[in-house]
Amino acid sequence: MNICRKKVRVLFLSTIFLISPQIVAAQNLPEILTDGAEYLPDFSYAGYKFGLEDIPIVKSTVIRVTDFGAIADDNLDDTDAIIKAVKAANKIQGPVTVEFPKGKFIITDIIEITRSDFVLQGAGRGEAGTTLYFPRPLKMVDDGGKLDEIREYLVSNNKRQVEKNHNLDVLYSEYSWTAGFIWVGEENKRGFAYLDKYDQAPPISLSEGVKGKQGHRQIRVKNTEQLEVGQRVQLLWHNRQGENGPLLKSLYNNTKVKIGSRHWTRADYPLVQQRTVITNIKGNVITIADTLLHDINSDLPTNIATWSPLENVGIKDFRFEFPNAPYFGHHVEQGYNGIYFVGLADSWMQNLSFINADSAIITYDSANLTITDVRTSGERQAHYAVHMGNVHNVLAQNIQIFNPVTHSLTFNTQSTRSVYKDSEVFILPNLDQHAGANHQNLFDNITLHVNAIPGEEYASYPIYDGSGAGYWQPGHGRFSTTWNLRIVVESGAPAMQTLRVEGLAEGPDARIIGLSGNRPLTLEYVPKPYVESLNKRVDNVPSLYTYQLLQRKKKALTP
């Protein structure tokens, strides 16, 4: 009997090797995977259920919008009928799906999803699928006070977009990085804290971490009385020691890049949040579902607090369409935004297309989302395609961007160990590390099509176009990684001319492995990163995320 079990085990592992021959060819792996001298985060925990499960096919009660008066392709407003369908779904016990047939539906107000176990299901993202058409921007919609805080913040801080050459001097729009017509999250939940006076009660502290090591999953805690296996928690690291605090050293090493004041002026707010699940408790040692972002010790204590997100919310098979309205400039968008996800875990967005959106998908305060098979297009300039802000372990894969987007693929404020994978940008591409203590994020197997800036000695292009406010700089923290980035020069550099790939305002201790393209490449990245396989793709490990996930699964099978 034991022999039979062994044979089955070997067969299963062989199947994994056939799927992923890069594991077999270990002798040719990059040094960063083999010698242990350079730290590399394990990114494989990103995505639904920490990467271990596929997006589910949910068995649920089905609510059809057509039963509430929505009629496809009649050119009449369907908003009231859709809201009635969603309200009816909210009364259903257990998982529920709100289903749309094929055809075009017109929406002129915010559709709110405020509960767990909820799927919004269309009939496909193509022209013959389900089109949600939004003829007006959020600027013309009453949000019921949802954005009053950010409006007050913009006014009180005089946040303005000033472009003298375009005769532009106006307050930022509240829709530049927030809100969406499909608004998902707990009712009255703040997406991001802007003003202290609106603060709600902080999360309840359950225990305090005493000892733990970066890259490991065990934490010694002061007590376990309020902790239990399966519990969702968040690990909170604060910087209460000012501009020379040990957390800043863990984030940025001893970088010579100036660190912005926001890192220490709001000491009561956690600078790093790791949202996770307790998987084991033994004595005063707990095991969590993913590896620690930072050490835990007397210099770097962590608070273990409650976190209660919505769970198992999905949006799939839709085409979001907006009019080709005038574009007034960066930070003054009128609010043609698609999906806004706030406070979610183990949820997904799948098989979606967006036409003429200001921002297609915006996420905040979430963990373990999978965003997959998303296409953006249109003639209008957009702000974001997929935005990640204050998130952990989010996986965005198979993203195709065919429209001009200011921040093509972005990791924004306090985003950690999240991943863009197997994605391609065709117009004005950039990899945006948007400051704000984002760190340990991964650009994985990305292709960018560029029109290079011509030059006599070499052509150039700002691939890494770091941005974000000065008070949140540097562009990113330690160990943010690029793996197998392919640059396709469409124009601006003759066949054998060198292209200089630029990232001139980034962050310390980046890892860049497998930078290649259809021109010889040089790299100018500031501060200096760890670089391996320049002008050479890592063919035996096409995706670092996939490699690490298969290694983790293989280790779990080992007795």
N, C-alpha and C positions, 0 to 999 in steps of 0.2 A: 504493500500500500504506500509506503514512504517513497519507493522507487517511482511509482506512477505520479505521485505529487511532484516529484523532482522533474520528471519529464515535462509535465504541464508547465511548470515554472520556467524551464529553459525555453520551451516553445514560445511562451508569452514574451520573454525578454528578447528572443530572437526577432519577434515581430516588431518590437520597438526599434531594434537595430536596423531592420530593413527600412522602416519609415525614416529613420534618422541616421544615415551612415556616418555623419560627423562624429558620433560618439565612438564608433569603431576606430576611426582614424585619429586616435588620441595623440599619436606621435607627432602629428602635424598641427596640433592646436596652437593658437597664439600663446605667447609666454604669459600673458596676464591671467590665463586660465590654468596654468600649470606650475609656475614657480612660486606662487604665493607671496612674492615680494611686494606686489602692488594690490591694495585692497580693491575689490570689485563687488558692489552690492549684488545680492540675489534678487533679480527683478521678477522672478517667476511667480511671485505671490499676487501680481496684478491681475485684475479681472474678477469675474463672477466666481464666488466661493473660493477665493484665493487661488484661482487658476486651475482648480482641480475638477470642475464640472462644466459641462457645456451649458449654454443658455437653454433653459427648460422649455419643453412644449407643455403648457399649463392646461390641466383639466379644470374647467371652471364653468360657472354659470355664465351664459352669453346674453348680453343686452344689445339689441340692434338699434342703431340710431334711427333707422327707418320706421321703427315701431312708435317713435315719438314725434314723427312729422318731418324728419329730414328727407329731402328728395334730391337725388343726384341730378346734376346737369339741367336744373330748371332755372338757373341764374337768379334764384332768390336766396335771401339770407337764411342760413341753416343754424345760426348760433343758438337760438332759444331751444330748438329741438335737441341739439347736442348737449346743452347744459342740463336739460331735463333727463336725458339718458344717463349722464354721469351721476346726477343726484340719485336716480333710481338704482344705479350700480352701487352707490355708497351704502345703500340700505341692505344689500345682500350680505349674508353671512358667508364667510369663506371666499376663496378666489373668484374673481369676476373678470370678464372680458367685455369691453365695449367695442362692438364690431361695426365697421363701415364696409359697404359694398364698393365695387368699382364706380368710378365717376367723380365729378367735381362737386365739392361742398364749400360754401362760402361762410367764413367765420369773421366776425367783426368785434369780438370781445375775448377776454381771457378765459380759457378753459382750464379749470383747476382740478388737479388730482391730489387729494389730501389723505389717502389711506394706503395701506400696504395691500399686497396680493391683488394688484390691479393691472390689467393689460389693455392698452389701446391698440387695436388691431385693424389695419387696412387691408387692401387687396393687392398691394404691390407698389413699388416706387416709380414705375415707368408710366408713360402716357396713358396706357390702358389699365392702370391700377387706380389707386385712390388719391385724388388731388385735394388737398386742403388749401383753399385760396383765401388770402388775407388782403383785401383791397385797401385797407388803411393801416397806418402805423400805430404803435402803442401810444404815441403822442396824442392821438385822438381817442383814446380809450380811458375811461374812468377806472383806475386801479384800486379804488376804495381806500386810499391812503397807504398802500403797501410800500410805496417808494418815498414817503414823506421824509424819512430819515436821511436818505441819500440826497434828496433835494436840499434839505437844510444844510447838510454837510458841504455840498457844492457851493452854496451861497456864503456860508460862514467862513469857508476857507478860500473864497474867491477863486475857485478852480476854473480857469478859462482856457479856451483855445484861441491863441493869438497868432495870426498869420497876416502880417502887414501886406505882403505881396498880393494877398487875395482879399484885402479889406475885411478881414475876419477878426473879430474880438468879441466873443460871446462865452457865456457859461457853458461848461461841459454839459452834455446830455446825460440824463440819468439812465439812458438806455444803451450807453456805450459798452458797458460790461455787466449789465444785469437785466433781468426780466425776460419774459417770453410769452408768446400767445398760448403755448401749452406749458402751464406752470405747475410743476410737480414738487410737493413738499408739504410737511406738516403745516396746518393752518396757523398763520401769524408767526411763523418761524423766520428769524432774521437770516438772510443769506450770508451776510458778512457784517461785522461790527464797525460802524463808522463813528458814532458819537456815544460817549460814555453815559450820557444821561438817559439813553434808551436801554441801558443794559438790563437784562433779565437776570434772574438768580443764576449764579454759576453752576456748572454741573456738580453733582454731589460727589464728594471725595469718598472713595471706598477703602483705600489703603495707600501706603506710600512705598515706592520702590526703593530698596536699599542697595542692591548690587545686581548688575547685569552687564553683559559685554556686547558691544556693537557686532551685529552679524549673527548673534545667537538668539535663542528663543526662551531661555530660562531667566526668571527674575526672582531674586529673594526679596520678599516683602515684609513689612512690619507685622502684619496680621492678615488672616484670611477669612475672618468672621463674616464679612459682607461679600465675599467672592465665591463664585461657583462655576463649575465647568459648563461651557456653552454660553456664558455671559458675554455680551458685547461691552467693551470698555474702551476708553481712550487714555493713552499715556501722554501726559502733559509735561513738557520741559519748559520752565520759565527762565528768563534771563533777568535775575534780580541783582546782579553784581555789576551792572553798568557796562560801559563800552569796552572794558577789558575782562568781561566775565568768561568763565570757562566754557559756557555753552557756545559763545562766539568762536572760541578757538576750535571747538569740535566742529562747528559749521564751516569755518573758513581757514582753519590752520593759522599760520602767522602771515597771512597775505598782506602785501603792501598796498593792495587796493583799498581805498577808503570805504569804511563800513558806515552805512547810513544810520541816522539817529533813531529811526523807528524801531531799531533792534533793542533799544533800552529805555525809550521814553514811555512805553506802555507796559511796565513791568508786571502788572497784574494779569495781563493777557499772555497765554502760552505762546512761545515763539515757535515751538514744534509740537505737532499733534500727531500721534500715531493711533489710528482707530483699528482695533483688532478684536479677537475673540479668545477667551481663556479655554485652552484645550485639556489642561491637566493641572491638578493641585496635589502636591506631596509635601506635607509639613508646611513650612513657610516659603516653599518654592513653587511658583506657578510657571506653566508653560503657555505661551501664546501662539497664535496660528501663524504668525510671520516673524521674521527676524528683526531685532532691535535696530532702529535708526542710529542710536547713539548709546554710549556707555551710560550706566547708572551707577553712581557712587556718591560719596559725601559731597564732592564738588558739583556733581550733576544729578541731583535728586530728581525723581519724577513722581508726579501725583497720578494715581490710578483712579479715574473718575467714570461716572456713568456716561453712556452714550446710547440714545434710543432713536435710531433713524427709522424711516420707513423702509420696508424690505419687499423684494420681489415685485417691483414695478417695472413694466416693460412697455416700450413703444416700438412698433414694427410695421413695416410695409406701407409707408406713406410717401407721397410727394408733396412737399411744402412749397407753395408758389406765392411770390410777392410781385407787385407791379414793378416795372422798370422806372421807378420814381427818381426824381433829381437827387443827386448826392451833394451834400453841402460841406463835407469835410470830416476829417478824423476828429473823434470825440464829440461831434455834434449830430450823431445819427438820430433819426426820428423814431426808431424802434420797430423795424421790420425784423424782429427776432423770432426764431422758431421755438426751441425747447429750452426751458430753464429748470434744471434739476438741483434741488437744495435739500440736503439732509437725507441722503439715500444710501443704502447698502445692498449689496447683492441684487443689483438691478441692471437693466440693459436697454439699449437703443439699437435697433437692427434694421438693415435694409431700408434706408431712408435717402431721399434726395431733396435738395434745397435749391431753389432758383431765386436769385436776386435778394437773398437774405442779408441783413446787416450783420447778424451773427446767427449761425445755424443752431449750434448747441452750446449752452453755457452751463457749467457745473460748479457747485460750491459745496463745502461742508459734507463731502461724501466719501465713500470708500468702496472698493471692490465693485466698480461698475465695469461692464463691458460695452463699448461703443463700437459697432462693427458694420462694415459695408455701408459707408456713408459717402455720398457724392454731392459736391456743391458746384453750382454753375451760375451763369448770368453775366450781364455786362456791367452791373453796378459795382463800385468799389465796396468791399465788405470790411468789417473790423476783425471779426474772428470767424473761423470755420468751426473748429472744435476748441472750446476754451476749458482749461482746467484751472481752478482756483481753490486753494485750501482743501485739496483732496489728497487721498492716499490710496495707492494700489489701484489706480484706474488704468484700464487697458483700452486704447483706441486703435483699432486695426482696420486695414483695408479702407483707408480714407483717400478719396480722390478729389482733388481741388482743381477745378477748371476755370475759376473766376479770380479776379484780382482781390487778394485779401491782405490787409495791412500786416496781420500776424498769422501766418499760414498755419503753423503747428506750434502751439504755445503752452508753456508751463508757467503759470502765473503764481501769485503770492502764496507762499506756504504749501505748495504742492510737493509731494514727496513720493518717491519710488513709483512713479507712474510711467506709462509707456505709450509711445506712438510706434506702431509696427506695420510693416508691409504696406506703406502708404506712398502716394505720389502726388507731387504738386507741379502743375503745368504752367502757371503764370505767376510771375513776381514772387518766387518762393523765398521763404526764410524760416529758420529755426529760431524761435523766439523764447529765450529764457528771461522771463519778465521781472527778475529781481524779487525781493520780498521773501528771502529765506527759503526759496524753492531749492531742493537739492536731491541728489540721488535719483534723478529721472533719466529716462532712456529714449533716445531716438534709434530705432532698430529697423534696419533694412528699408531705408527710405530712398526714394529717387526724386531728384529735383531737376527741373528743366529751366535753364537760365539763359538770359540774353546778357552776356558778359559786358563789362565796361572795358572798351578797347584801350590798349596802351602799347607803346613801342616795345618796351622790354617784356612786358607780360600783360595779360588781361586780368581783370579782378572781378570779384563779386562778393558782397557782404552776406554770406550764407547764414552765419550766426549774427542776427541783428538784435542784440540784446537791448531791452528797453526797460520801462518802469521808472517810477519816481526816484529822484536822487536820494531821498531819505530811506529808500529800501535797497539801495545798491550794496553789494555787487550783483551782477546779473544772475548768479546762482551760487550755491554752496558746493562743498566737496563731493566728488565722485559722480557728478552728472556725466553721462556716458553717451557717446555716439558709436554705433556699431554698423558697419557696412552701409555707409552713405555713398550713394552714386550720384555724380553730377553730370548731367547731359547738357553740354553747351550747344544751344541752338543757333547762336550768332555772337559776334563780337570778338572771337578768337580764332584765327586761322588754325588749320588742322593740327599742326605740331607746336603751336605756341602754348606756353605755360599759362595756366589759370591760377591766380592766387586766391585761395579760399580764405575769407576774412571773418574773424570774430574779434573785434577790437575792444569790446567792453563787456567781457563775460565774467567768469568767476574762477576760483582756484581749484586745482587738482582735478580738472576734467580728464576724462578718458576718451580718446578718439582712436578707434581701431577699424581698419578697413575702409579708408577714404579713397575712392577711385572714381574714374569717369572716362569720357571720350577725349580728354585732353590731359597732358601731363599736369599734375597738381603740386602746388606748394601750399603750405598752411601758415597763416599768420593769426594766431589765437592768443589773446591776452586776458589773464596771465598764462604763462606757458603750461600746456597740458602734457599728460602722458600720451605719447603717440606710438602706434604700432601699425604695420602694414599700410604705410602711405603708398598710394598708387597701386595697391594690390587688394583685391577683394578677398575676404576670408570665406572661400568657397565651401570649406568643410563645416563651417558653422554659419549658414546663411542668416539665421536669426539667433541672437543671444538669448532672447526670452524663451524661445522654443527649446534651445539647448539646455538652459538652466532648468526648465520645467521637466524635461525628460530625465535629467540627472536627478532631480528631486524625487520623481516617481520611482526611478530605479532604486534609489537609496531606501525608499519606503518599503520596497519589496524585499530588500536584503534582510535576512534573519539576524 
